[in-house]
Amino acid sequence: GVIAPDAELTNGKGQRAWVELQLDVFTWAVIGLLAISVLIALAGIANTLGLSVLERGREHALLRALGLTRRQLRRTLAAEAVLLSAVAALVGTALGVFFAWGGSEILVGDIMPDATFQLPVLQLIAVVAAAGLAGLVSCVAPSKRATKVSPAEGLALD
């Protein structure tokens, strides 16, 4: 037989491994960006709660004067932080899923029409739960600041 010196032998496994490597690198890059955005979000939640504590000092003092204990005030602020972060995570997750679906349809739909978009439901639930927990952690410092002020001092604030 005739042997072609410039011929290449390729197989599907090698090409698949290369595509999987590219997807792994891309996935880790996105996870890194996600981690940075989570840190920024935590700072934002702590900032929002810190401003809330400063702006609503009289309200917190009035609640304390009416019988709310320090522990109950901390729980109220913790519930606010968890709700804030969980709602933000739900909205962000819904938008992310929508854009991921649209992106996969645009990028993969023409090449592989039989491909289906699979939603990682358990991972998304874990992300929302982690966001709620992160919101809870980020409210520690603002809630300590709010409970240090006595009701009399807080009612005297402008």
C-alpha positions as CSV (number, residue, x, y, z in Angstrom):
1,G,0.0,0.0,0.0
2,V,0.8,3.6,-0.4
3,I,1.8,5.5,2.8
4,A,1.2,9.2,2.9
5,P,3.9,10.8,5.0
6,D,1.8,13.8,6.0
7,A,-1.3,11.9,7.0
8,E,-2.6,12.2,10.5
9,L,-4.5,9.6,12.5
10,T,-7.2,11.2,14.7
11,N,-9.9,9.6,16.8
12,G,-12.9,10.8,18.7
13,K,-11.5,10.1,22.1
14,G,-8.6,12.5,21.6
15,Q,-10.8,15.3,20.4
16,R,-13.3,14.7,23.2
17,A,-10.5,14.8,25.8
18,W,-9.3,18.2,24.3
19,V,-12.8,19.6,24.4
20,E,-13.3,18.4,28.0
21,L,-10.0,20.0,29.0
22,Q,-11.2,23.3,27.5
23,L,-14.5,23.0,29.3
24,D,-12.8,22.2,32.6
25,V,-10.5,25.3,32.3
26,F,-13.5,27.5,31.4
27,T,-15.5,26.0,34.3
28,W,-12.7,26.7,36.8
29,A,-12.3,30.3,35.5
30,V,-16.1,30.9,36.0
31,I,-15.9,29.4,39.5
32,G,-13.0,31.7,40.3
33,L,-15.1,34.7,39.1
34,L,-18.0,33.4,41.0
35,A,-15.9,33.2,44.2
36,I,-14.8,36.8,43.8
37,S,-18.4,38.0,43.2
38,V,-19.5,36.1,46.3
39,L,-16.9,38.0,48.4
40,I,-18.1,41.3,46.9
41,A,-21.7,40.3,47.6
42,L,-20.9,39.5,51.2
43,A,-19.3,43.0,51.6
44,G,-22.4,44.5,50.0
45,I,-24.7,42.7,52.4
46,A,-22.6,43.7,55.4
47,N,-22.6,47.3,54.1
48,T,-26.3,47.3,53.6
49,L,-27.0,46.0,57.1
50,G,-24.4,48.4,58.6
51,L,-26.2,51.3,57.0
52,S,-29.5,50.0,58.1
53,V,-28.3,49.8,61.7
54,L,-27.0,53.4,61.5
55,E,-30.2,54.8,59.8
56,R,-32.6,52.9,61.9
57,G,-31.0,53.4,65.3
58,R,-34.1,55.1,66.7
59,E,-36.3,52.3,65.5
60,H,-34.1,49.7,67.1
61,A,-34.0,51.7,70.3
62,L,-37.8,52.1,70.3
63,L,-38.2,48.3,69.8
64,R,-35.8,47.7,72.6
65,A,-37.7,50.2,74.9
66,L,-41.0,48.4,74.1
67,G,-39.5,45.1,75.3
68,L,-37.5,43.6,72.5
69,T,-34.4,41.9,73.9
70,R,-30.9,42.1,72.5
71,R,-31.2,38.5,71.3
72,Q,-34.5,39.2,69.6
73,L,-33.0,42.3,67.9
74,R,-30.0,40.2,66.6
75,R,-32.5,37.6,65.3
76,T,-34.5,40.2,63.5
77,L,-31.4,41.6,61.8
78,A,-30.2,38.0,61.0
79,A,-33.6,37.3,59.4
80,E,-33.3,40.5,57.4
81,A,-29.8,39.5,56.2
82,V,-30.9,36.0,55.3
83,L,-33.9,37.2,53.4
84,L,-31.8,39.9,51.6
85,S,-29.2,37.4,50.5
86,A,-31.6,34.5,49.7
87,V,-33.8,36.7,47.5
88,A,-30.8,38.1,45.7
89,A,-29.5,34.6,45.2
90,L,-32.9,33.4,43.8
91,V,-33.1,36.3,41.4
92,G,-29.5,35.9,40.3
93,T,-30.0,32.1,39.9
94,A,-33.1,32.6,37.8
95,L,-31.3,35.1,35.6
96,G,-28.3,32.9,35.4
97,V,-30.3,29.8,34.4
98,F,-32.1,31.9,31.7
99,F,-28.9,33.2,30.3
100,A,-27.2,29.8,30.5
101,W,-30.1,28.2,28.6
102,G,-30.0,31.0,26.0
103,G,-26.2,30.7,25.6
104,S,-26.4,26.9,25.3
105,E,-29.1,27.2,22.7
106,I,-27.1,29.7,20.7
107,L,-23.7,28.0,21.0
108,V,-24.7,24.3,21.0
109,G,-28.1,24.3,19.3
110,D,-26.8,24.5,15.7
111,I,-23.9,22.0,16.3
112,M,-25.8,19.4,18.3
113,P,-29.6,19.8,17.9
114,D,-30.2,16.7,20.0
115,A,-28.4,18.1,23.1
116,T,-30.7,19.0,26.0
117,F,-30.2,21.6,28.6
118,Q,-29.9,19.9,32.0
119,L,-30.5,22.0,35.1
120,P,-28.4,21.1,38.2
121,V,-31.2,21.5,40.6
122,L,-29.4,20.3,43.7
123,Q,-26.4,22.5,43.0
124,L,-28.6,25.5,42.5
125,I,-30.4,24.8,45.8
126,A,-27.0,24.5,47.5
127,V,-26.0,27.9,46.1
128,V,-29.1,29.6,47.4
129,A,-28.7,27.9,50.8
130,A,-25.0,29.0,50.9
131,A,-26.0,32.5,50.0
132,G,-28.5,32.6,53.0
133,L,-25.8,31.2,55.3
134,A,-23.3,33.8,54.0
135,G,-25.9,36.5,54.6
136,L,-26.3,35.2,58.2
137,V,-22.5,35.4,58.7
138,S,-22.3,38.9,57.3
139,C,-24.8,40.3,59.7
140,V,-22.8,39.5,62.8
141,A,-20.9,42.7,63.1
142,P,-23.8,45.1,62.3
143,S,-26.1,43.3,64.8
144,K,-23.5,43.5,67.5
145,R,-23.3,47.3,66.8
146,A,-27.0,47.6,67.0
147,T,-27.3,45.8,70.3
148,K,-24.6,47.8,72.0
149,V,-26.7,51.0,72.0
150,S,-29.0,51.3,75.0
151,P,-32.7,52.2,74.4
152,A,-32.3,55.6,76.0
153,E,-29.2,56.5,74.0
154,G,-30.8,55.3,70.8
155,L,-34.0,57.3,71.3
156,A,-31.8,60.4,71.7
157,L,-30.3,60.0,68.3
158,D,-31.2,62.4,65.5
